[in-house]
Amino acid sequence: MSIRQDLDKLNKKEAFSLHMPGHKGVRLKTDTTEISLTDNLLHPCGSIKELEKSIAHIYDVKKAYIGTNGSTGLLMSSLLYAGKGKKVLLPRSSHQSIYKGIIDQGQEPIYLRNKIDSLGIARPIPAKDYLEHMGKIDTAIFNNPTYEGYMEDYALLKPFLKDKLSILDGAHGSHLYYIHNQTNNWMSLQIHSFHKTLGAMNQGAVMLSNLEDDFREYANFYQTTSPSFPILLSIEDSIREMMTTKVDKRLSEIDHLKKEISKIRGFHVIDNDDPLKILLIIDKNISVKVVVEWLEEKRGVFFELSTDKYLLGILSFYDTQGNYDWFLKSLKMASRNFKMSNDFVCDKDAYAGVGVEEQYIPTMKLLPGEAFFGEKKAVSIRESKGFVSGVLYSHYPPGAPLLVPGEIIDDYVIENMLNWKGDYTGCDEIKDDIIFVIK
């Protein structure tokens, strides 16, 4: 029995709902709750359990656990499993949900500095950078693929992680199995957002586990007790739909799209490792912001992210050739409208190179959990130098932190906060030139 069959049976049989949700099906027929004809995500024994078994088989892992609180809830649950006070090795560019888990569990972060490339993108941490820390840590966290679509193979670390917990933040990599890339599926726990690059609704995520332990009680810790059946159904549907998707054909179409874009004057696609991520640079004499606003207003084209140096788009197996044709026509119109040229910030091929500088990390004075739960006060950003941060400030998207609780505020932090005020939306958004610090 599938989730869809459960819901179809319920909709045919139910004459009067005397249970949640209060809209009683008016909003959405599939939005129901745990009753006799449906399974229970917190303790599945029917259709949800069968779906989890199917996912585990497809992704070649021991077990799978579905979440309807996105990768955020499952990443935090993985750190709950890691245990209180443990030493956690992680890229500094890790998502804010990982930091929230570290804060919650009173853990000690040990940072790996990302290399920052010419576009300001944090590149993946090389496997060799992890090796020197193996004797000092309990848990290692990996981010693959990155938000911008760069990947790293960590297979050489497998022998060194046998007695440690390895956690893969693969939030942007749920599609990798289907493009024949499972290089890191040996890790203890792997978290994937099925809504980012597959066909699930927002908040649909899956934890893949190679642990002998049952992870259910940990997965449930940050799971709502009213899980969304529409989200569960969308995960099931996306798995079924991918089984009939002609992936190689779609990848060929995507490759052709990227080549055609780079033929348009003033636009160039930067190479990365994930075919579903499209990185664009434009004529350096034209404001990225102005082009983005024009594309949104005139052509209804919206990107995932735009910075002053590049644009990031997320493609999908659900895109159509009609979408691609519209996109290409829109870029050609923009090129003509702004009289663009192939005058890029530097030689376009140089962007394929390695990082040019190391990521900046402020000095840590207190553990993140000690600072976050400490007594705080508000001070002006301009007068905050020397104070210890009391909260997490993340530039979102993608959610990597500028400042973590327990770190000393310095001139670099102050300058960046003032430059990007309003964009940092971690546990507290920067507003009115105020930052929360330890008293």
N, C-alpha and C positions, 0 to 999 in steps of 0.2 A: 504494500500500500504506500502511495506517495503522499506528500503534503497536499498536492493539488487534488488528489482523489478524496482525501479527508475533508477538505474544504468544500468540494463539490457535493459530497454526501451530506454535509451539514446544511448547506444552503438549500438543498432539496427537501431535507427532512424537517428543519426547524420552522415551526409555525409562530412561535413567540419566544423572544429572547428575554430571559430573566437574569442575565449576567452582563458583565462588562463586555465591550466598552459602551459608554452611555449613548453614543450615536446610533446604536442598534442596527448597524449596517447601512445607515443612510449615507455616510461618507464613503465607505468602501466595503463591499460585501465580504472580502477576504480578511478584513480586520476583525478578528474575534479573539477569544481567550482560551485557556486550557479547560476544556470540558470533556465529557466522556468520548466524544467523537474526534477529538484532536489530541496530539501528543504534547508533551511538556518539555520545553527546551532545557529546563533546569534538571530534569530527571527523565530523559527520553527513553522510551521503550518501544516506540512504533515507527512512524514515518520519518521523524527527525533522526532517530538512531540509524535508520537505514540510509538516509542521506549522508550522515557522517561517515558511515562505513564505506559508502561509495566514493566519497571524496578522498578518504585515506587510501583506498585502492588506486584511484586515478593518480594521486600525487606520490604514491609509493612510500608511504610512511606507516607507522604502526597504528596511530589513531588520529582522528580529527574532531575538533570541537567547534561548533558554530557559535558566533557571537552576533548580537544585534546592537551592540554599543560601539561598533567600528573596531579598528585595530587598536584604538586608544585603550579600551577596556581590557583587551587581551594582552597587550604589552604590559600594562600595569599588573595584570594577574601573573605574568611570567616572572616579574620581579618580586611579587609576593611569594612565589614558589622558591625563588633564590634564597630568601630568608633575611631576617633582620640583621643589620650591621655588617653585611658582607661587602667585600671589595669587588667593585664592578668596573671592568675595563670597557670603555666605549668611545666611539668617535665623538668629538666635541659637537659635531653637526647633527647629533641625534635629535629625534623629534621630542617636543616638549612632553609628550605622554610618558616617555622613558624617564625624564627628569622627575615627573610627578610620582612615578613609582619609586624612584630612588629616595625622594623626600619622604614618602609615606612609610618606607621600610627602614629609614635611618641608615642607609647604606653609604659607603665611601666611594665616590666616583674617581676613577683614574683615567685621565683623558689621553686620547690619541689626537694629535693635531692634523686636521685635513690640510692638504695643499689647495691653495686657492688659485684658479687659473686666470687667464687674461680677461675673462668675462665676469669674474667675481664668483664663479661656481666652485663649491667645495667638492673636490674629487674624492673617490673612495679611498679608504685607508688600505695601503698595500699589505698583503699577508705578512710580510717580513716584519712590519712595524709591531705586530701583535706579539711576535716571538719573544722579545726581550722582557715581556711582562708576565709570561706564563707561570713563573714560580711565585708570583706575588698576589694572584687574584683568585677569586672563587667563581666568577661569572664573566663571560665575554659576550659583548653585544656587537652585532654586525648590521650594516645597512646595505642591502643589495636587492634590487637596483636602487640607485639614488633617485631623488626627486627629478633630476634633470636627465636621467637615463643612462648613467654610467655604471658599469658592473666590474666586479672583481671575483676571481675564483679563489676560495680559501681552503681548497682541498689539502694543501700541504700542512695545515694546522690540525688536521683531524687527529693524528697520534698524540698531540700535545694537549688535547681537550678531553681525553677519555674520562678523567676524574673531575671535570669541571662542567658547569652548565653553559651551553652555547645557545644564544638567542638570536635569531635572525629577524630583523625588522624588514620584512619583504612586502610592506604595505603596497608598494607600487609594482609588485612582481607576480600577482596571481595568474597572469597570462603566460608566464615563462615556460610552464610545462608544455603548453600547446605549441610553442615555437622551439621545442626540443632543447631547452636549457634548464637543466636541473642540477647544476654544478654544486649547489650548496644545500641540497635536500637531506643531507646526513646530519644536520645540526639538531640539537636536542629539541628545541622549540622553534617553529617558524610561523610568523604571523602575516597573513595576507588580507588585504582589503579587496574583497570581490567586487566592490562597487567602483573601484578606481579604473580598472582596465578590463574587467569582465562585465556581465550584464546585470549584476545585483543592484538593488536600490541602495541609496546612501545608508551607511552604517552596517551594511552586510559584510561580515568578516569571518575568517576561519583561522583557528589555531591548528597547525599540523604538529604532531608530537611523535618523537622517537623514544620517549621515556617508557620505562616499564611501569612507572607509577600511573595511577588514574589521576588525570589532571582536572577532573570535573569540578571538584570542590573549589579549586583555585579559579577556574574559568567563571564559575558562578559568583565569585566574590564581588566582581565589578560588573555583573550582569543585572539588568533590570529584572524584577520579578513579573513584569508584564511585557515579555518579548513580543516583537512585532511579527505577526504571521505574514503580512505582505512582504516583509524583508526576507523571512525564511523561504517563502514561495519563490521570490526572485532569485535567491541563491540556487534553489533546485532547478528553476527554469534556465538559468545561465549555464549550469553544468550540462543540462540536456541539449541546449542550443549549440554549445561548443563541440559536442560530439558530431554534429552534422555540418559544422563550419569548414569550408575549404580554406584552411589556414594558409597553406603555401600560396594559393591564388591571391588571398588578401594581402599577404606580405609582399608579393610581387607588385600589386597595385600601389601599396604604400611606398615602395622603393621608387616606382615610377613617379609618383606624386612629388617626392622630395627632389628628384632630379629635375623635374619640370619647374619647381619653385626656384631652384638655383639658376635657371635660365632667365628669370625675370630680373630686369635691371633694378638694382637697389636692394635685392634680397638674396640671402645665401643661407643654405641649411648647413649647420655645423654637425660633423659626424659625432655620434655617440654610440652606445652599445645596445640600446633598446629601440627597436623599430617603431614602437608605439609612441615614443617621445620625439617631438620635433622642435629643435632649437634653431631659431632664426636670428641672424643679425641683419641690420639694414644700413643704408647709406648714412655715414657718420654725420653728414650735414643736415640731416632731418631728425627732428625729435621723435624718439620712439613713442612717447606719450601722445603726440599729435597724430601719428599714424594709427595708433591703437584706437583713439577716440573716433577718428574718421571711419575706420573699419567697423566699429560698433554701430555708429550712428547711420552710416550710409549703406552698409552691407550686412549688418546683423551678425558679424563675425566676432566672437569673443574668445580670447585666449585664457589659458589657465593662469599665466603669470606674465607680467611685463616689468622689466627693469629699465634703467637708462642705457643698458648695453645690449639686451637681447629679449626675445620673446620665447615663451615656452608654450607649446600646444600638446595636448594629449589626444592621440588618435585611438581608434577602437575598432574591433571587428564588427561593430554595429554601424559604422560609417558606411555610406554608399558612394558609388561613383558620382552620383549627382552632387553629394556634399563636396567631393574633391574638385569637381568642375567649377562649382560656385566659389570655392576657396581660391582656386587659381585665377579665375576671372576677377575676383575681388582684389587680389594682390597686383594683377596687371593694371587694374583701374587706379589703385593707389600709386603705383609706380608712375603712371602718366600724370595723375593729378598733382603729385609733389615734384614732378620732373626729376626723379631719382637717378642716381648714377651708381656705379660699382666702386664707390670711394668709401671703403670700410675703415674702421678705426685702425686696424693694422692689416697686414696681408691675411686674407681670409683663411688660408691654410695654416697659419700660425696657431689658430685656435684649437687645432687638433693636438697641440703639444701638451706637455705635463704642466703641473702647477708652477706658478711663478713666485709664490710667497706662502709662508706658513700662517695658519689661522691664529689669530690673537686670542689668548685666554687670560682673563684677569686673575690675580692672585687669590687663592682660596684661604680664608681665615677660619671659617667654621664649616662643618659639614652642612650640606644643603638642608637636611631635616632639622638640625639644631637651629639654623637661622630662620627657616620658614615658620617654625612653631614658637620662635622667640618673640619677645615684646617689641613692637615696632612703632615708628613714628614717621610722619610725612615731612620731607624737606624739599626745598627747591632743587631741581636737577643741577642748576648752575652752582649751587652751594653744597653739593653732595660729595665732593672729592674727599676721600679718606674714610667715608662711612662704609659700613658693611651692608650689602643688599639684603633685604628681608623677603623679597619675592622673586619670581621668575619672570624675566622679560624676554619674549621671543618675537622675532620678526616673522610675521605670518602672512601668506605661506613663504617657505615650507614649514616653519615651526622650530627652526634651530635657534638656540638662545644667544643673545648678546651677553646676558648677565644671569647668573644662577645664584639663588640664595646662599649667603655665606661668603660671597666674593667681594673684594675691596673695589670700590668705585674709583676709577682713575680718569685722567684726561681723555683717553681713548674712548672710554665708555660714555662719558658726558657728551663728547662731540657727536658720537653716533646716535645717541638718544635724541639730541636736539635736531639732528638732521632728519631722523626718521620718526619723529614724534607722531603718534597716531597709528603707526604701523605695528608697533610692538603690542601684541595681544596675547600674552601668556596667561598667568594667573591674574595679572592686573594690566590694564591698558594704561599707557602713559598719557595723562591728560593734564592740562593746565600747568605744565612745567613742574610736576610733583612726582617724587619717587619715594617708595617706602623703604626705610632702612632700620637696622637694629638700634634700639635705644642705647 
